[in-house]
Amino acid sequence: MVDALNAAESGNLGLINSAERAANSMNLMNDQDLGVLRSAIDSAKSSMDSLRDSAQSTLDTLQDELDGYLGRQDEIEKRRYQQELADIKAQLAAAESTGDKSLITQLKEAEKTLNKVYAYRTAEIKAQQDASEKQAISDAATAKQQTTAASSVQTNVTTQTQPSTTPTAAATSSDTVVLQLQVGNSTFDAQAKRSIVNELVAEIKRLQSVGG
């Protein structure tokens, strides 16, 4: 039994339970043999505890990374607080078993301080989240206003043949258009190259389609 426990690399819960039952039932074992068996059991239990702690640490690390991507900083902070609190309580339990009043007082004060720090942390996180939400709402409102303003602009493009004195000038003038922009009750005329006007009209149509 002792050899089996020592051979188990990371402990085996079934084997540990069997060994404990055996140790409790073997009243005829001498103290030395019983001590060796119980030492092996304790070592196997320690290995199991280490394995559990490692698995929990891995899970917490991955969960923190996932919550970071999802913007759940409050969940990350909550797990951090719970781990720190558990550590302090474990130390406090050990201190109380020794009866060291000074150490017990220090650890109780540490627990109170941790609770205050956690309150500040969560308040800061909430303030940051609220600010981010307000900024997102403001950005959306600004984008909607810009889209509405663009959709209110009506454009009428008409071609205008320019008089020319040479064939080269005629070729250049045929690429010129008059752009009429109507904003409210006001109309503005401007001459521009056809390619530039086409780009402007395409951009206005794009903004109108984005605005629904």
C-alpha angles and dihedrals in degrees: 000000000000091000091051092051092048092048093054104099098203102014128264120236095208092048092048092051091049091049092050092051089049092049091050093049099044099084091154094061114109117247093253095055092043090050092052091050094049090048090054090048092051091049091051091049090051090053091051091049091051090050092051092048091050092050092048092048091051092049093048092049093051092045090052090052092049093048089049091058090046093049094244097139091152091064091051091051092048092056090047091052093047092051093049091047092050090051092051093048091050090052090046092053090051091048092050090053089057094047092228100156094188092053092045091053092050093051093047089052089049089054092052091048091049091054090052092048091050091052090054092046094052092046091052092049092050091050090052092048092049091050091050092050092049091049091050091051091048092049091050092050092050092050091050092051091051091050092048092050092050093049091053092062111094118199129199116186120194128175120236123195110222121214112252136194098198135033089247092055091049091054090052095047093051088066092057123096135182113238117207115196118191117196111175107312095338126094126198127193125204137165119230142153115280092238092056092048091049090053091050093050091048091052092049091051090049092053091048091053091049091052091053 
